[in-house]
Amino acid sequence: MPPKTPIKLGMVAGARPNFMKIAPLMAAFIGDSDFESILIHTGQHYDQNMSESFFRDLRIPEPRYRLEVGSGSHAQQTAEIMKRIEPVLISEQMAGVVVVGDVNSTIAAALVAVKMGIAVIHAEAGLRSFDRTMPEEINRLVVDSISDLLLVTEESGRVNLLKEGREPGSIVLVGNLMVDSLRHNLKEALEADTLERLGIGTERFALVTLHRPANVDDDAKLKEILAAVEEISEDLPLYWPVHPRTRAKINGLGLNSRIHLLDPLGYRDFLHLQAKAAVILTDSGGIQEESTVLGTQCLTLRDNTERPVTIESGTNRLAGTSKSSILDAWRQTRDTPKAGVIPPMWDGQAGQRCHAAIRAFFGLPSGSV
């Protein structure tokens, strides 16, 4: 009897948030002879701190394909990924493509795959901010509308997809892949000498991240956020790993000496800071989730969130983007910290549940490898 040909499954990652989600997925398929997992790195994030250090820290295997797309506008980047990934999918004769999150790599790969008749599997499906001015929201809506299997992190995602008319059988609540990476790496991250290397003492500190164009590219909004950050720094020092797009906007603004600007950090160093911080001020979706699991107070510098469970159950507060709203949220957090609980299935086993769901999608028994 001839050997069985494994099912070829493309795993697509391209930007920093993708890597924490793709690592547990790749690990879950190790040893499964029914599948051949092929990692495709689009190169949407491509420098050492935004990409390569994450491959090392998360022990992600070397991608079979590096598309090296680089930066560009949303249209340029999405189009370039589509052009470069199509010949890969053709030559490998993929049966399925797994896309994660909501970045340009996600929508580009999904569009090419669905037009070629390749099954599209979306991990982190169903999240909605209900704000169509966010490019990520458009990506989420489009990818979910063309995906065959929808792997959901929280109950709100399942509810949103059902309201949008998706069949219940196409939706599987699996938990949070980012939490898998966090749980698998936290001990090692906390053992690192991160605070010493960065010159952070034993006093309480806040951690800041800011990268969304709606905040960074709007001068008036950025001015409001920075004014709030400066006032909060009077209560405790702030450490800010600065995204390249943000660095270009704040250079020369003369922030006070209690706001410490850092280069982008690798995964474990940043995880260490998240765990040790008294509070995190961020506009990142993933950090809302990670802070909830770590029990760290979080102020989200946005007017909405696609991750409501982090507010309903976790340690997150919506702080808005005006100086007054951010300071109000800071005072509430300082005076009455949220206790928070970890949402269901955020237990480090999402990768295994995704594996089981994908096997079932292809008609394979869950227990076989």
Summary of the structure (lengths in Angstrom):
residues: 369
radius of gyration: 20.4
end to end distance: 18.7
largest distance: 73.2
contacts: 1266
relative contact order: 0.13
helix: 46%
strand: 15%
